[in-house]
Amino acid sequence: MDPDGVARAFVEHYYRTFDGNRAALGGLYQEGSMLTFEGDKIQGAQSIVAKLTSLPFQQCLHHISTVDCQPSGPQGGMLVFVSGAIQLAGENHQLKFSQMFHLMPTPQGSFYVLNDIFRLNYA
Amino acid sequence: MDPDGVARAFVEHYYRTFDGNRAALGGLYQEGSMLTFEGDKIQGAQSIVAKLTSLPFQQCLHHISTVDCQPSGPQGGMLVFVSGAIQLAGENHQLKFSQMFHLMPTPQGSFYVLNDIFRLNYA
């Protein structure tokens, strides 16, 4: 699969899992993974899942506007840059966001998230 | 200097150069550098500068809202994620944007931009 195809498949999988069963995102991170969520720095799969599952909303739906990707260097990593909007249950307005992922290959031929940075785009 | 300090110094330098003398940004890229600008993929310092200097506006001023950074792996790279707004000369409204940079160390102890992805955040 071409890099753009991998990036799109990852993005679809990530947000479908986020919207359906947030705790299952833990399988995408490892011990050295980093998340910066609205400026909060969190490290390690377990802490990242604890952060994501403790966000102050339950149901949500991500709408993806753009997905850009680039190879990140000789180690076979890939940078994925996403823009979109989140619809929270019970809220009229969507929240726009930007997020980047640095995916690294696993020995099993898949990818895990080494870096994850998330920001809401306030109007 | 701590990573956050390096990231902030880079961001200030980058946008000050962009707003003051866009052609001088070439020194921050190398032959293997990649820029994805609103979905357009460009590779190499010379082509990247050609793209940036041919954008359909002359004077502009970047306002930075947030800067996040993370180390990108064992090679000493750094991911820098920026949100902000651009004021174009003669326009009333600012354009909001998000941009990410993957900085890699040079033998001289500085950094160059390996990856650069830019997106406007349309309202």
gemmi code that builds the backbone of each chain (N, CA, C; Angstrom):
import gemmi

chains = {
    "A": [
        ("MET", (0.866, -1.209, 0.000), (0.000, 0.000, 0.000), (0.890, 1.242, 0.000)),
        ("ASP", (0.527, 2.240, -0.767), (1.332, 3.464, -0.821), (1.210, 4.228, 0.495)),
        ("PRO", (2.178, 5.123, 0.773), (2.159, 5.844, 2.063), (0.866, 6.607, 2.305)),
        ("ASP", (0.319, 7.248, 1.271), (-0.937, 7.974, 1.473), (-2.061, 7.014, 1.858)),
        ("GLY", (-2.037, 5.823, 1.251), (-3.054, 4.835, 1.581), (-2.912, 4.352, 3.017)),
        ("VAL", (-1.661, 4.133, 3.452), (-1.412, 3.727, 4.843), (-1.893, 4.811, 5.800)),
        ("ALA", (-1.583, 6.062, 5.466), (-1.966, 7.174, 6.343), (-3.485, 7.268, 6.459)),
        ("ARG", (-4.174, 7.161, 5.335), (-5.643, 7.252, 5.370), (-6.247, 6.085, 6.145)),
        ("ALA", (-5.679, 4.894, 5.948), (-6.191, 3.724, 6.667), (-5.964, 3.888, 8.171)),
        ("PHE", (-4.782, 4.401, 8.543), (-4.519, 4.628, 9.963), (-5.508, 5.639, 10.538)),
        ("VAL", (-5.702, 6.744, 9.820), (-6.571, 7.817, 10.327), (-8.006, 7.314, 10.493)),
        ("GLU", (-8.482, 6.567, 9.509), (-9.846, 6.022, 9.635), (-9.947, 5.092, 10.838)),
        ("HIS", (-8.940, 4.233, 10.994), (-8.941, 3.289, 12.114), (-8.860, 4.021, 13.452)),
        ("TYR", (-7.985, 5.023, 13.512), (-7.776, 5.730, 14.783), (-9.063, 6.410, 15.267)),
        ("TYR", (-9.694, 7.178, 14.380), (-10.855, 7.957, 14.843), (-12.099, 7.082, 14.998)),
        ("ARG", (-12.208, 6.004, 14.204), (-13.330, 5.073, 14.401), (-13.182, 4.420, 15.781)),
        ("THR", (-11.944, 4.050, 16.164), (-11.707, 3.466, 17.482), (-11.946, 4.502, 18.572)),
        ("PHE", (-11.478, 5.726, 18.363), (-11.694, 6.801, 19.346), (-13.187, 6.999, 19.593)),
        ("ASP", (-13.958, 7.032, 18.518), (-15.388, 7.315, 18.643), (-16.172, 6.110, 19.162)),
        ("GLY", (-15.604, 4.889, 18.960), (-16.365, 3.687, 19.315), (-15.949, 3.052, 20.623)),
        ("ASN", (-14.644, 3.046, 20.907), (-14.133, 2.360, 22.098), (-12.753, 2.930, 22.435)),
        ("ARG", (-12.772, 4.100, 23.064), (-11.540, 4.868, 23.259), (-10.439, 4.071, 23.962)),
        ("ALA", (-10.831, 3.181, 24.892), (-9.830, 2.416, 25.644), (-9.001, 1.515, 24.729)),
        ("ALA", (-9.570, 1.130, 23.580), (-8.868, 0.241, 22.661), (-7.736, 0.950, 21.914)),
        ("LEU", (-7.627, 2.277, 22.058), (-6.519, 3.001, 21.415), (-5.171, 2.601, 22.018)),
        ("GLY", (-5.181, 2.032, 23.202), (-3.931, 1.659, 23.863), (-3.052, 0.764, 23.008)),
        ("GLY", (-3.657, -0.071, 22.188), (-2.891, -0.966, 21.334), (-2.076, -0.253, 20.279)),
        ("LEU", (-2.350, 1.034, 20.044), (-1.622, 1.790, 19.019), (-0.387, 2.486, 19.578)),
        ("TYR", (-0.267, 2.529, 20.912), (0.859, 3.212, 21.563), (1.785, 2.208, 22.239)),
        ("GLN", (3.008, 2.643, 22.531), (3.959, 1.813, 23.282), (4.483, 2.609, 24.472)),
        ("GLU", (5.421, 2.006, 25.212), (5.915, 2.656, 26.430), (6.598, 3.997, 26.156)),
        ("GLY", (7.284, 4.094, 25.012), (7.982, 5.333, 24.699), (7.123, 6.366, 23.979)),
        ("SER", (5.852, 6.048, 23.781), (4.977, 6.961, 23.023), (4.700, 8.230, 23.814)),
        ("MET", (4.530, 9.315, 23.103), (4.259, 10.621, 23.723), (2.982, 11.215, 23.148)),
        ("LEU", (2.186, 11.791, 24.034), (1.000, 12.551, 23.619), (1.097, 13.949, 24.223)),
        ("THR", (0.912, 14.966, 23.395), (0.718, 16.328, 23.915), (-0.695, 16.727, 23.543)),
        ("PHE", (-1.572, 16.820, 24.546), (-2.992, 17.082, 24.320), (-3.322, 18.449, 24.884)),
        ("GLU", (-3.548, 19.417, 24.014), (-3.829, 20.785, 24.435), (-2.765, 21.280, 25.423)),
        ("GLY", (-1.512, 20.931, 25.143), (-0.400, 21.383, 25.966), (-0.020, 20.454, 27.096)),
        ("ASP", (-0.877, 19.492, 27.451), (-0.544, 18.506, 28.495), (0.336, 17.415, 27.906)),
        ("LYS", (1.487, 17.161, 28.555), (2.409, 16.145, 28.050), (2.236, 14.844, 28.832)),
        ("ILE", (1.998, 13.752, 28.088), (1.769, 12.449, 28.692), (2.662, 11.443, 27.979)),
        ("GLN", (3.251, 10.502, 28.732), (4.114, 9.497, 28.110), (3.700, 8.089, 28.509)),
        ("GLY", (3.762, 7.164, 27.533), (3.475, 5.759, 27.780), (2.037, 5.395, 27.463)),
        ("ALA", (1.869, 4.196, 26.881), (0.545, 3.774, 26.418), (-0.496, 3.844, 27.525)),
        ("GLN", (-0.146, 3.376, 28.721), (-1.134, 3.306, 29.795), (-1.598, 4.707, 30.208)),
        ("SER", (-0.641, 5.624, 30.368), (-0.995, 6.997, 30.765), (-1.770, 7.709, 29.663)),
        ("ILE", (-1.405, 7.419, 28.413), (-2.109, 8.053, 27.291), (-3.570, 7.605, 27.251)),
        ("VAL", (-3.795, 6.303, 27.427), (-5.179, 5.817, 27.439), (-5.934, 6.400, 28.629)),
        ("ALA", (-5.264, 6.505, 29.777), (-5.929, 7.096, 30.954), (-6.354, 8.530, 30.650)),
        ("LYS", (-5.498, 9.279, 29.950), (-5.843, 10.645, 29.576), (-7.024, 10.676, 28.618)),
        ("LEU", (-6.943, 9.864, 27.568), (-7.975, 9.913, 26.528), (-9.336, 9.458, 27.061)),
        ("THR", (-9.336, 8.471, 27.971), (-10.614, 7.980, 28.489), (-11.166, 8.885, 29.586)),
        ("SER", (-10.353, 9.813, 30.083), (-10.836, 10.716, 31.142), (-11.231, 12.089, 30.595)),
        ("LEU", (-11.213, 12.263, 29.278), (-11.636, 13.550, 28.715), (-13.098, 13.804, 29.093)),
        ("PRO", (-13.465, 15.074, 29.285), (-14.770, 15.382, 29.867), (-15.922, 15.306, 28.872)),
        ("PHE", (-15.944, 14.245, 28.081), (-17.115, 13.979, 27.237), (-17.133, 12.480, 26.981)),
        ("GLN", (-18.312, 11.953, 26.745), (-18.425, 10.516, 26.471), (-18.488, 10.283, 24.964)),
        ("GLN", (-19.642, 10.463, 24.381), (-19.778, 10.184, 22.959), (-19.266, 11.347, 22.114)),
        ("CYS", (-18.588, 11.017, 21.031), (-18.136, 12.035, 20.093), (-18.006, 11.419, 18.713)),
        ("LEU", (-17.934, 12.280, 17.710), (-17.792, 11.809, 16.333), (-16.803, 12.742, 15.628)),
        ("HIS", (-15.716, 12.160, 15.115), (-14.714, 12.939, 14.386), (-15.072, 13.004, 12.903)),
        ("HIS", (-14.961, 14.184, 12.331), (-15.094, 14.372, 10.885), (-13.730, 14.827, 10.367)),
        ("ILE", (-13.184, 14.104, 9.397), (-11.839, 14.401, 8.898), (-11.936, 15.286, 7.659)),
        ("SER", (-11.187, 16.389, 7.654), (-11.175, 17.284, 6.487), (-9.987, 17.008, 5.577)),
        ("THR", (-8.772, 16.923, 6.158), (-7.575, 16.698, 5.346), (-6.644, 15.716, 6.048)),
        ("VAL", (-5.921, 14.941, 5.241), (-4.872, 14.037, 5.739), (-3.650, 14.235, 4.860)),
        ("ASP", (-2.533, 14.649, 5.444), (-1.269, 14.777, 4.717), (-0.267, 13.820, 5.336)),
        ("CYS", (0.616, 13.251, 4.524), (1.653, 12.386, 5.106), (2.977, 12.553, 4.387)),
        ("GLN", (4.047, 12.289, 5.126), (5.412, 12.330, 4.599), (6.227, 11.253, 5.308)),
        ("PRO", (7.191, 10.622, 4.622), (8.146, 9.763, 5.324), (8.998, 10.608, 6.264)),
        ("SER", (9.331, 10.064, 7.445), (10.003, 10.883, 8.463), (11.490, 10.616, 8.576)),
        ("GLY", (12.045, 9.766, 7.710), (13.477, 9.525, 7.780), (13.820, 8.076, 7.493)),
        ("PRO", (15.106, 7.717, 7.652), (15.568, 6.392, 7.226), (15.034, 5.246, 8.081)),
        ("GLN", (14.422, 5.522, 9.228), (13.939, 4.427, 10.075), (12.568, 3.899, 9.657)),
        ("GLY", (12.030, 4.439, 8.570), (10.759, 3.916, 8.063), (9.536, 4.501, 8.725)),
        ("GLY", (9.712, 5.609, 9.442), (8.582, 6.253, 10.094), (7.773, 7.087, 9.118)),
        ("MET", (6.615, 7.516, 9.568), (5.721, 8.298, 8.725), (5.023, 9.360, 9.562)),
        ("LEU", (4.994, 10.578, 9.040), (4.285, 11.675, 9.691), (2.917, 11.835, 9.056)),
        ("VAL", (1.903, 11.926, 9.886), (0.524, 12.059, 9.415), (-0.071, 13.292, 10.079)),
        ("PHE", (-0.583, 14.195, 9.270), (-1.095, 15.476, 9.744), (-2.575, 15.548, 9.376)),
        ("VAL", (-3.422, 15.760, 10.360), (-4.868, 15.662, 10.166), (-5.524, 16.977, 10.562)),
        ("SER", (-6.516, 17.422, 9.791), (-7.386, 18.490, 10.259), (-8.825, 18.009, 10.151)),
        ("GLY", (-9.657, 18.486, 11.053), (-11.041, 18.041, 11.050), (-11.839, 18.720, 12.142)),
        ("ALA", (-12.944, 18.083, 12.515), (-13.826, 18.646, 13.531), (-14.387, 17.515, 14.384)),
        ("ILE", (-14.673, 17.839, 15.651), (-15.267, 16.864, 16.573), (-16.667, 17.341, 16.929)),
        ("GLN", (-17.595, 16.428, 16.812), (-18.956, 16.691, 17.261), (-19.153, 15.975, 18.596)),
        ("LEU", (-19.417, 16.740, 19.658), (-19.669, 16.128, 20.966), (-21.168, 15.920, 21.143)),
        ("ALA", (-21.527, 14.812, 21.777), (-22.944, 14.512, 21.997), (-23.582, 15.642, 22.809)),
        ("GLY", (-24.721, 16.142, 22.335), (-25.443, 17.170, 23.081), (-24.981, 18.590, 22.801)),
        ("GLU", (-23.949, 18.758, 21.967), (-23.455, 20.098, 21.632), (-23.885, 20.447, 20.209)),
        ("ASN", (-24.250, 21.708, 20.012), (-24.671, 22.137, 18.677), (-23.485, 22.358, 17.743)),
        ("HIS", (-22.409, 22.896, 18.293), (-21.292, 23.293, 17.451), (-20.204, 22.228, 17.437)),
        ("GLN", (-19.587, 22.077, 16.288), (-18.412, 21.230, 16.194), (-17.186, 22.009, 16.657)),
        ("LEU", (-16.204, 21.273, 17.160), (-14.913, 21.868, 17.523), (-13.900, 21.489, 16.452)),
        ("LYS", (-13.252, 22.485, 15.859), (-12.229, 22.183, 14.858), (-10.917, 21.808, 15.556)),
        ("PHE", (-10.172, 20.895, 14.948), (-8.914, 20.467, 15.557), (-7.870, 20.192, 14.482)),
        ("SER", (-6.607, 20.185, 14.917), (-5.501, 19.675, 14.112), (-4.739, 18.678, 14.976)),
        ("GLN", (-4.211, 17.649, 14.345), (-3.492, 16.613, 15.094), (-2.407, 16.026, 14.215)),
        ("MET", (-1.258, 15.747, 14.801), (-0.220, 15.053, 14.046), (0.191, 13.779, 14.758)),
        ("PHE", (0.496, 12.768, 13.955), (0.991, 11.488, 14.454), (2.329, 11.188, 13.801)),
        ("HIS", (3.254, 10.652, 14.577), (4.482, 10.083, 14.015), (4.382, 8.578, 14.205)),
        ("LEU", (4.190, 7.872, 13.084), (4.046, 6.416, 13.121), (5.404, 5.768, 12.881)),
        ("MET", (5.709, 4.737, 13.667), (6.955, 3.991, 13.484), (6.615, 2.533, 13.199)),
        ("PRO", (7.412, 1.885, 12.343), (7.114, 0.499, 11.996), (7.389, -0.442, 13.167)),
        ("THR", (6.600, -1.505, 13.252), (6.836, -2.565, 14.243), (7.463, -3.757, 13.527)),
        ("PRO", (8.123, -4.644, 14.273), (8.689, -5.850, 13.639), (7.626, -6.695, 12.947)),
        ("GLN", (6.376, -6.555, 13.371), (5.282, -7.349, 12.786), (4.756, -6.743, 11.482)),
        ("GLY", (5.373, -5.665, 11.023), (4.945, -5.083, 9.752), (3.805, -4.094, 9.877)),
        ("SER", (3.482, -3.709, 11.117), (2.445, -2.706, 11.325), (3.113, -1.404, 11.790)),
        ("PHE", (2.353, -0.497, 12.351), (2.886, 0.763, 12.864), (2.372, 1.008, 14.282)),
        ("TYR", (3.170, 1.718, 15.069), (2.653, 2.231, 16.341), (2.875, 3.745, 16.361)),
        ("VAL", (2.181, 4.422, 17.274), (2.260, 5.880, 17.381), (3.376, 6.244, 18.348)),
        ("LEU", (4.462, 6.832, 17.830), (5.529, 7.311, 18.709), (5.207, 8.707, 19.223)),
        ("ASN", (4.682, 9.565, 18.350), (4.372, 10.959, 18.718), (2.947, 11.295, 18.322)),
        ("ASP", (2.277, 12.033, 19.188), (0.881, 12.433, 18.954), (0.719, 13.823, 19.572)),
        ("ILE", (0.377, 14.801, 18.746), (0.157, 16.168, 19.241), (-1.213, 16.620, 18.760)),
        ("PHE", (-2.043, 17.064, 19.704), (-3.427, 17.444, 19.422), (-3.683, 18.873, 19.885)),
        ("ARG", (-4.341, 19.655, 19.020), (-4.759, 21.015, 19.389), (-6.135, 21.304, 18.815)),
        ("LEU", (-6.988, 21.872, 19.626), (-8.208, 22.472, 19.116), (-7.854, 23.775, 18.411)),
        ("ASN", (-8.585, 24.091, 17.333), (-8.391, 25.365, 16.618), (-9.518, 26.301, 17.005)),
        ("TYR", (-9.268, 27.112, 17.990), (-10.316, 28.015, 18.433), (-10.580, 29.091, 17.391)),
        ("ALA", (-11.848, 29.424, 17.211), (-12.214, 30.434, 16.218), (-11.868, 31.824, 16.753)),
    ],
    "B": [
        ("MET", (20.196, 24.418, 25.829), (18.814, 24.925, 25.833), (17.849, 23.733, 25.834)),
        ("ASP", (16.793, 23.827, 26.573), (15.833, 22.723, 26.644), (15.068, 22.614, 25.318)),
        ("PRO", (14.460, 21.440, 25.045), (13.762, 21.255, 23.759), (12.689, 22.303, 23.506)),
        ("ASP", (11.908, 22.655, 24.524), (10.872, 23.671, 24.314), (11.496, 25.009, 23.930)),
        ("GLY", (12.637, 25.325, 24.527), (13.325, 26.566, 24.187), (13.839, 26.549, 22.758)),
        ("VAL", (14.388, 25.397, 22.336), (14.861, 25.267, 20.957), (13.696, 25.428, 19.997)),
        ("ALA", (12.563, 24.780, 20.319), (11.395, 24.853, 19.441), (10.903, 26.291, 19.318)),
        ("ARG", (10.817, 26.988, 20.431), (10.332, 28.371, 20.384), (11.295, 29.269, 19.612)),
        ("ALA", (12.593, 29.056, 19.816), (13.581, 29.856, 19.093), (13.489, 29.587, 17.594)),
        ("PHE", (13.316, 28.317, 17.226), (13.169, 27.987, 15.811), (11.935, 28.661, 15.219)),
        ("VAL", (10.806, 28.549, 15.932), (9.544, 29.092, 15.426), (9.646, 30.612, 15.245)),
        ("GLU", (10.236, 31.283, 16.229), (10.391, 32.743, 16.101), (11.262, 33.095, 14.902)),
        ("HIS", (12.374, 32.350, 14.755), (13.285, 32.598, 13.645), (12.607, 32.313, 12.306)),
        ("TYR", (11.883, 31.198, 12.235), (11.263, 30.800, 10.967), (10.269, 31.855, 10.474)),
        ("TYR", (9.358, 32.264, 11.354), (8.295, 33.166, 10.886), (8.802, 34.605, 10.737)),
        ("ARG", (9.799, 34.993, 11.511), (10.395, 36.305, 11.308), (11.072, 36.352, 9.932)),
        ("THR", (11.758, 35.248, 9.585), (12.395, 35.172, 8.261), (11.341, 35.132, 7.163)),
        ("PHE", (10.293, 34.342, 7.366), (9.212, 34.254, 6.373), (8.626, 35.640, 6.116)),
        ("ASP", (8.365, 36.379, 7.185), (7.710, 37.681, 7.045), (8.663, 38.763, 6.534)),
        ("GLY", (9.982, 38.561, 6.739), (10.928, 39.608, 6.390), (11.666, 39.369, 5.087)),
        ("ASN", (12.031, 38.114, 4.805), (12.838, 37.798, 3.615), (12.670, 36.322, 3.304)),
        ("ARG", (11.532, 36.009, 2.640), (11.129, 34.616, 2.463), (12.202, 33.772, 1.781)),
        ("ALA", (12.953, 34.376, 0.851), (13.970, 33.619, 0.112), (15.049, 33.069, 1.038)),
        ("ALA", (15.256, 33.721, 2.170), (16.298, 33.287, 3.108), (15.910, 32.014, 3.858)),
        ("LEU", (14.665, 31.552, 3.714), (14.269, 30.293, 4.358), (15.013, 29.097, 3.772)),
        ("GLY", (15.574, 29.249, 2.574), (16.285, 28.155, 1.926), (17.368, 27.549, 2.788)),
        ("GLY", (17.996, 28.356, 3.614), (19.061, 27.868, 4.475), (18.593, 26.895, 5.536)),
        ("LEU", (17.277, 26.818, 5.768), (16.745, 25.914, 6.789), (16.405, 24.529, 6.230)),
        ("TYR", (16.402, 24.406, 4.890), (16.042, 23.133, 4.253), (17.280, 22.511, 3.603)),
        ("GLN", (17.191, 21.197, 3.293), (18.252, 20.514, 2.560), (17.637, 19.785, 1.357)),
        ("GLU", (18.458, 19.043, 0.617), (17.961, 18.395, -0.599), (16.859, 17.377, -0.316)),
        ("GLY", (16.955, 16.701, 0.827), (15.957, 15.690, 1.141), (14.721, 16.229, 1.851)),
        ("SER", (14.679, 17.540, 2.048), (13.569, 18.141, 2.799), (12.273, 18.075, 2.000)),
        ("MET", (11.176, 17.931, 2.716), (9.854, 17.841, 2.090), (8.932, 18.909, 2.657)),
        ("LEU", (8.166, 19.537, 1.759), (7.113, 20.472, 2.167), (5.800, 19.994, 1.551)),
        ("THR", (4.762, 19.900, 2.376), (3.407, 19.718, 1.845), (2.636, 20.974, 2.212)),
        ("PHE", (2.306, 21.779, 1.185), (1.671, 23.080, 1.405), (0.268, 23.029, 0.839)),
        ("GLU", (-0.717, 22.995, 1.706), (-2.119, 22.880, 1.268), (-2.288, 21.720, 0.280)),
        ("GLY", (-1.618, 20.610, 0.578), (-1.745, 19.412, -0.237), (-0.741, 19.290, -1.365)),
        ("ASP", (-0.052, 20.379, -1.719), (0.993, 20.318, -2.749), (2.279, 19.761, -2.150)),
        ("LYS", (2.845, 18.740, -2.787), (4.068, 18.116, -2.268), (5.279, 18.633, -3.036)),
        ("ILE", (6.252, 19.152, -2.311), (7.459, 19.723, -2.904), (8.666, 19.138, -2.186)),
        ("GLN", (9.733, 18.817, -2.921), (10.923, 18.260, -2.289), (12.172, 19.043, -2.690)),
        ("GLY", (13.086, 19.242, -1.716), (14.357, 19.891, -1.983), (14.318, 21.375, -1.663)),
        ("ALA", (15.420, 21.871, -1.070), (15.467, 23.257, -0.609), (15.115, 24.249, -1.712)),
        ("GLN", (15.676, 24.030, -2.914), (15.482, 24.991, -3.996), (14.006, 25.052, -4.422)),
        ("SER", (13.386, 23.884, -4.575), (11.973, 23.853, -4.988), (11.074, 24.409, -3.886)),
        ("ILE", (11.439, 24.157, -2.632), (10.634, 24.654, -1.515), (10.669, 26.181, -1.481)),
        ("VAL", (11.856, 26.747, -1.660), (11.948, 28.216, -1.676), (11.192, 28.789, -2.874)),
        ("ALA", (11.284, 28.105, -4.017), (10.549, 28.573, -5.197), (9.047, 28.596, -4.896)),
        ("LYS", (8.557, 27.575, -4.209), (7.140, 27.536, -3.850), (6.790, 28.673, -2.888)),
        ("LEU", (7.590, 28.824, -1.840), (7.257, 29.808, -0.804), (7.329, 31.234, -1.342)),
        ("THR", (8.294, 31.493, -2.233), (8.423, 32.854, -2.752), (7.405, 33.138, -3.862)),
        ("SER", (6.727, 32.095, -4.377), (5.737, 32.317, -5.436), (4.312, 32.335, -4.901)),
        ("LEU", (4.143, 32.278, -3.582), (2.786, 32.341, -3.025), (2.158, 33.681, -3.405)),
        ("PRO", (0.824, 33.681, -3.618), (0.178, 34.862, -4.208), (-0.060, 35.998, -3.219)),
        ("PHE", (0.957, 36.327, -2.430), (0.897, 37.511, -1.577), (2.328, 37.941, -1.314)),
        ("GLN", (2.506, 39.222, -1.087), (3.849, 39.711, -0.811), (4.059, 39.834, 0.692)),
        ("GLN", (3.565, 40.903, 1.277), (3.804, 41.106, 2.706), (2.810, 40.312, 3.545)),
        ("CYS", (3.306, 39.759, 4.630), (2.435, 39.055, 5.561), (3.060, 39.109, 6.950)),
        ("LEU", (2.234, 38.802, 7.942), (2.701, 38.790, 9.322), (2.074, 37.599, 10.034)),
        ("HIS", (2.926, 36.706, 10.550), (2.445, 35.537, 11.287), (2.272, 35.879, 12.764)),
        ("HIS", (1.150, 35.449, 13.326), (0.929, 35.526, 14.779), (0.859, 34.094, 15.308)),
        ("ILE", (1.698, 33.774, 16.273), (1.775, 32.403, 16.788), (0.891, 32.267, 18.025)),
        ("SER", (0.029, 31.252, 18.029), (-0.831, 31.004, 19.181), (-0.250, 29.930, 20.099)),
        ("THR", (0.157, 28.786, 19.538), (0.691, 27.685, 20.355), (1.896, 27.061, 19.666)),
        ("VAL", (2.832, 26.579, 20.477), (3.986, 25.813, 19.996), (4.118, 24.590, 20.888)),
        ("ASP", (4.017, 23.384, 20.301), (4.231, 22.137, 21.033), (5.425, 21.427, 20.429)),
        ("CYS", (6.217, 20.743, 21.245), (7.332, 19.973, 20.680), (7.522, 18.656, 21.413)),
        ("GLN", (8.061, 17.689, 20.670), (8.397, 16.368, 21.217), (9.662, 15.876, 20.510)),
        ("PRO", (10.509, 15.113, 21.199), (11.609, 14.423, 20.504), (11.024, 13.357, 19.580)),
        ("SER", (11.642, 13.181, 18.396), (11.042, 12.308, 17.379), (11.704, 10.950, 17.283)),
        ("GLY", (12.667, 10.650, 18.149), (13.297, 9.338, 18.081), (14.778, 9.405, 18.398)),
        ("PRO", (15.471, 8.266, 18.234), (16.878, 8.170, 18.666), (17.854, 8.995, 17.837)),
        ("GLN", (17.429, 9.494, 16.678), (18.352, 10.257, 15.834), (18.480, 11.722, 16.240)),
        ("GLY", (17.799, 12.101, 17.325), (17.948, 13.464, 17.813), (17.066, 14.484, 17.139)),
        ("GLY", (16.058, 14.016, 16.427), (15.128, 14.932, 15.771), (14.103, 15.490, 16.739)),
        ("MET", (13.373, 16.486, 16.275), (12.380, 17.139, 17.112), (11.177, 17.510, 16.257)),
        ("LEU", (9.986, 17.211, 16.779), (8.749, 17.599, 16.117), (8.229, 18.872, 16.745)),
        ("VAL", (7.877, 19.828, 15.901), (7.369, 21.116, 16.365), (6.023, 21.354, 15.695)),
        ("PHE", (5.010, 21.609, 16.494), (3.638, 21.762, 16.010), (3.176, 23.173, 16.374)),
        ("VAL", (2.754, 23.924, 15.376), (2.456, 25.348, 15.559), (1.014, 25.629, 15.153)),
        ("SER", (0.310, 26.450, 15.918), (-0.950, 27.014, 15.436), (-0.866, 28.520, 15.534)),
        ("GLY", (-1.562, 29.200, 14.619), (-1.488, 30.648, 14.611), (-2.360, 31.226, 13.520)),
        ("ALA", (-2.049, 32.451, 13.141), (-2.824, 33.156, 12.116), (-1.871, 33.999, 11.274)),
        ("ILE", (-2.250, 34.165, 9.995), (-1.470, 35.000, 9.074), (-2.307, 36.213, 8.702)),
        ("GLN", (-1.685, 37.365, 8.816), (-2.299, 38.616, 8.355), (-1.649, 38.982, 7.030)),
        ("LEU", (-2.441, 39.009, 5.960), (-1.906, 39.414, 4.657), (-2.102, 40.910, 4.478)),
        ("ALA", (-1.139, 41.566, 3.847), (-1.231, 43.014, 3.612), (-2.471, 43.322, 2.784)),
        ("GLY", (-3.270, 44.276, 3.237), (-4.442, 44.692, 2.488), (-5.690, 43.865, 2.760)),
        ("GLU", (-5.587, 42.833, 3.610), (-6.744, 41.997, 3.939), (-7.207, 42.332, 5.354)),
        ("ASN", (-8.525, 42.336, 5.548), (-9.053, 42.626, 6.880), (-8.954, 41.431, 7.823)),
        ("HIS", (-9.180, 40.238, 7.270), (-9.270, 39.064, 8.131), (-7.959, 38.297, 8.161)),
        ("GLN", (-7.639, 37.747, 9.326), (-6.506, 36.845, 9.423), (-6.927, 35.451, 8.971)),
        ("LEU", (-5.970, 34.705, 8.468), (-6.185, 33.304, 8.107), (-5.551, 32.434, 9.183)),
        ("LYS", (-6.332, 31.541, 9.771), (-5.771, 30.649, 10.781), (-5.055, 29.482, 10.087)),
        ("PHE", (-3.969, 29.035, 10.704), (-3.213, 27.929, 10.111), (-2.678, 26.999, 11.199)),
        ("SER", (-2.343, 25.784, 10.767), (-1.556, 24.856, 11.583), (-0.389, 24.384, 10.734)),
        ("GLN", (0.740, 24.150, 11.378), (1.939, 23.737, 10.638), (2.782, 22.849, 11.530)),
        ("MET", (3.368, 21.824, 10.949), (4.311, 21.005, 11.721), (5.656, 20.946, 11.012)),
        ("PHE", (6.696, 20.929, 11.824), (8.069, 20.803, 11.338), (8.722, 19.593, 12.001)),
        ("HIS", (9.482, 18.833, 11.218), (10.357, 17.815, 11.797), (11.782, 18.322, 11.617)),
        ("LEU", (12.405, 18.687, 12.725), (13.769, 19.224, 12.710), (14.758, 18.097, 12.960)),
        ("MET", (15.831, 18.080, 12.175), (16.880, 17.075, 12.369), (18.187, 17.805, 12.661)),
        ("PRO", (19.029, 17.210, 13.539), (20.289, 17.877, 13.892), (21.275, 17.857, 12.727)),
        ("THR", (22.071, 18.904, 12.631), (23.160, 18.964, 11.652), (24.476, 18.689, 12.382)),
        ("PRO", (25.524, 18.288, 11.635), (26.834, 18.069, 12.279), (27.364, 19.323, 12.972)),
        ("GLN", (26.882, 20.490, 12.535), (27.355, 21.761, 13.119), (26.629, 22.112, 14.418)),
        ("GLY", (25.734, 21.215, 14.879), (25.051, 21.482, 16.138), (23.794, 22.315, 16.004)),
        ("SER", (23.365, 22.520, 14.765), (22.123, 23.238, 14.538), (21.053, 22.235, 14.066)),
        ("PHE", (19.966, 22.728, 13.501), (18.905, 21.869, 12.984), (18.552, 22.297, 11.563)),
        ("TYR", (18.090, 21.346, 10.766), (17.448, 21.701, 9.497), (16.058, 21.077, 9.479)),
        ("VAL", (15.221, 21.555, 8.542), (13.840, 21.086, 8.433), (13.802, 19.906, 7.464)),
        ("LEU", (13.516, 18.700, 7.988), (13.354, 17.532, 7.121), (11.923, 17.464, 6.589)),
        ("ASN", (10.951, 17.736, 7.466), (9.536, 17.662, 7.082), (8.818, 18.937, 7.472)),
        ("ASP", (7.925, 19.395, 6.601), (7.164, 20.626, 6.818), (5.784, 20.404, 6.202)),
        ("ILE", (4.750, 20.471, 7.015), (3.378, 20.314, 6.508), (2.564, 21.516, 6.983)),
        ("PHE", (1.925, 22.202, 6.029), (1.185, 23.433, 6.312), (-0.257, 23.283, 5.843)),
        ("ARG", (-1.190, 23.708, 6.686), (-2.608, 23.744, 6.309), (-3.265, 24.993, 6.880)),
        ("LEU", (-4.031, 25.670, 6.044), (-4.942, 26.690, 6.548), (-6.105, 25.999, 7.255)),
        ("ASN", (-6.616, 26.621, 8.312), (-7.786, 26.094, 9.025), (-8.990, 26.926, 8.613)),
        ("TYR", (-9.695, 26.457, 7.624), (-10.848, 27.221, 7.157), (-11.961, 27.186, 8.190)),
        ("ALA", (-12.637, 28.300, 8.336), (-13.710, 28.396, 9.347), (-14.975, 27.709, 8.817)),
    ],
}
model = gemmi.Model(1)
for chain_id, residues in chains.items():
    chain = gemmi.Chain(chain_id)
    for i, (resn, *xyz) in enumerate(residues, 1):
        res = gemmi.Residue()
        res.name, res.seqid = resn, gemmi.SeqId(i, " ")
        for name, pos in zip(("N", "CA", "C"), xyz):
            atom = gemmi.Atom()
            atom.name, atom.element = name, gemmi.Element(name[0])
            atom.pos, atom.b_iso = gemmi.Position(*pos), 0.0
            res.add_atom(atom)
        chain.add_residue(res)
    model.add_chain(chain)
structure = gemmi.Structure()
structure.add_model(model)
structure.setup_entities()
